[in-house]
Amino acid sequence: MTEVNISLQDIASTTSWRRLETSCRALGGETARQVLLGGVNNLQNKLNEVGIFQPNGWGDFGNPGIFNGVIYTPRKSSKLNYGIKASDSNLVVCVGILLAETYRVPTLIADVPEFFAAVCLWVSKDDTARAESAIAPIYRVLSSLEGWTSKQYSHTADTEVFVIRRSKSFTAMYDENVDWLDYARSFYISAAADLSLVNGAAWASLITFAMEGVDENEKSGGSENES
């Protein structure tokens, strides 16, 4: 039998992690509130116009210990006003708090939460060249703005995930006087303004690539906001 070791530090840190998760849920909730408020750079309306909506279910993305914030995915049918369940979609646009690696998209520093805005595209390794072409127009816009980077990660033996992200680790911005809710608001507003600069044609091209092989007339199962 394998030996199990638990230290006093492990036990003591459990309460701290739960408190951190609770705080991150509140920060993610503030992000969602900013979406409802809209504003000049109404990212949700702009994404809706090109066929990207908040999804019909989140999968692991909705796990409070992994991501808290707002998520968008392409809709399966032009008749629907919600996107594909996040865990079933090849394309996810999100802004919020990333606490841990999800679908092979890691935090900048392992096990350290971060403010996170991203466009993520999961593709077959056979299609990486086409994926680069499809996502390039979006990166051309975002790469000219502060803080945006692009990286490709191995997802499985046969798939890759392209990630265009703007991230700020909690440790990089920590100050005992920081107003975390205020920073959550400003991070969302700034990231939303950047993403809103991507034109409809660039989004449409990426959606077309991500939705190849998906039958638009196939009915989506499950209830809205299923986790």
Salt bridges, closest charged atoms under 4 A:
GLU30 OE2 - ARG33 NH2 3.08
GLU30 OE2 - ARG185 NH1 3.44
GLU101 OE2 - ARG104 NE 3.79
GLU114 OE2 - ARG165 NH2 2.66
ASP127 OD1 - ARG130 NH1 3.33
GLU160 OE2 - LYS125 NZ 3.66
ASP182 OD1 - ARG185 NH2 3.75
ASP194 OD2 - ARG166 NH1 2.97
GLU212 OE2 - ARG130 NH2 2.44
GLU226 OE2 - LYS85 NZ 3.57
